[in-house]
């Protein structure tokens, strides 16, 4: 439903910054920044340019 969709930017922020805030860990994770913890995911396409229909979230 179009009225229920969210942008890729919102999804990305929810998965990074907001999840770190919910864990009270925003000083050590949630950003791509030197000294921050990181999980690695290999994706075959640019996440911000991929067609939404092929994302299965």
Buried (B, 14 or more C-beta within 10 A) or exposed (E): EEEEEEEEEEBEBEEBBBBBEEEEEBEEBBBEEEEBEEEEEEEEEEEEEEEEEEEEE
